[in-house]
Amino acid sequence: MSPTPEERLCELEFRLAHQEDHIQALNDTVNRQQRELESLRTQMETLRQRLAEVMATGLPQDPSPEPPPPHY
């Protein structure tokens, strides 16, 4: 026996409600990932600037030799 139009309408409304919930969950996930991505970009830029500063100041070319560890 085929479902009545009323039953079909209820089923469609039920499916639509679940789809809307899933779409909202996916949207929330995308928004959270976008915020995380922006945070990571900011951190990366900060690290890039710090590295450029370190490279600009230069590293010691001939560091003084360290004494051997005591067990030698």
C-alpha positions in Angstrom: 0.0 0.0 0.0 1.4 3.4 -0.9 1.7 6.1 1.7 -0.9 8.8 1.9 -0.1 12.4 0.8 -0.1 13.3 4.5 2.4 10.6 5.4 4.6 11.6 2.4 4.5 15.3 3.6 5.5 14.3 7.1 8.4 12.2 5.8 9.6 15.1 3.6 9.3 17.6 6.6 11.3 15.1 8.7 14.0 14.8 6.1 14.2 18.5 5.6 14.6 19.1 9.3 17.4 16.7 9.5 19.1 18.2 6.4 18.9 21.6 7.9 20.5 20.3 11.1 23.3 18.7 9.1 23.8 21.8 7.0 24.1 23.9 10.2 26.6 21.5 11.7 28.7 21.6 8.6 28.5 25.4 8.5 29.7 25.5 12.2 32.6 23.2 11.3 33.6 25.3 8.4 33.5 28.5 10.5 35.6 26.9 13.3 38.1 25.7 10.7 38.3 29.1 9.2 39.1 30.7 12.6 41.7 28.0 13.2 43.2 28.7 9.8 43.4 32.4 10.4 45.1 31.8 13.8 47.6 29.5 12.2 48.3 32.1 9.5 48.9 34.7 12.1 51.3 32.4 14.0 53.1 31.5 10.8 53.6 35.2 10.0 54.9 35.9 13.5 57.4 33.0 13.2 58.5 34.2 9.7 59.1 37.7 11.1 61.1 36.3 14.1 63.2 34.2 11.8 63.9 37.2 9.5 65.0 39.2 12.6 67.3 36.4 13.7 68.8 36.0 10.2 69.3 39.8 10.0 71.3 40.0 13.2 73.4 37.1 12.0 74.6 34.1 13.7 78.1 33.8 15.2 80.4 32.6 12.5 83.0 31.0 14.7 81.6 30.2 18.1 84.1 29.6 20.8 84.7 25.9 21.2 82.9 24.3 24.1 84.9 22.2 26.5 84.3 18.5 26.2 81.8 17.0 28.7 83.3 15.8 32.0 83.1 12.1 31.1 85.9 12.5 28.4 
